[in-house]
Amino acid sequence: MILSSLTTALRTQNWFAVIVEFIIVLAGVVIGFQISAWNETRIEQSREALLIERLSADFHEIETRTAATLTQLEARMEAGAAFEALLLQPPETVALTDFFATMANAIGTPVPAGRSATYAELLASGEMRLIRSETLRAALVEFDEQVRRQELAYASLARLITDNAAILLEASTWSADDLDRLPPHLDAALAELRVSPDLLTATRLTIRANFANRIWHEGTLERARDVLAALPDDGAGTTP
């Protein structure tokens, strides 16, 4: 219809009509682009709201797990100190059941909580641009960098324990529940293990490893809470 009117106006040299028709066509194109842009913005905002909801779930879970790990680390360090004190006592004054029960709580160091799966997806898909809040984007980057450094540190701590505290793992293979059923020829081996200076050294090393791990987990918990504080309260993005 508009094209026919425009053709007629050109043939009759009705320039006013030509201008009016041209303006109508141009306005239609502009409105069409604007509607398309509005629709795309609405879709992106809806996607952003979903991503923020998922980030909130991720980081509340990370906060909970990291706080629980910190509690576990405190308990490990206390158990390690108790086991160290026990090792300094004459072996004949410490019951075997107490020896193994105390040692069981002191062995090893817990693993970090890890990355946010939603943040990893944002990076892989290129959808980080959908997060409009600069504060939130910065908090996410800082958290992920903290996790990366912590994982490297944990790998070193785990290797340190594996390479230098293997005697604790060896000792843990003895079960306090099976002590009454141990073959007589193993009594000497168990007695030697209990007084080994390497066992005391490994215990002290594990305590220090758990202390270092606690510091890393405290940093991760702080960074996770920074992300939670940067999340919009209404579940939608905010303009930077």
Secondary structure, DSSP 4 states (H G I P E B T S, - for coil): -HHHHHHHHHHTT-HHHHHHHHHHHHHHHHHHHHHHHHHHHHHHHHHHHHHHHHHHHHHHHHHHHHHHHHHHHHHHHHHHHHHHHHHTS-GGGS-HHHHHHHHHTTS--PPP----HHHHHHHHHTGGGG---HHHHHHHHHHHHHHHHHHHHHHHHHHHHHHH-HHHHHHHTS-GGGGGG--GGGHHHHHHHHT-HHHHHHHHHHHHHHHHHHHHHHHHHHHHHHHHHHS-TTSS----
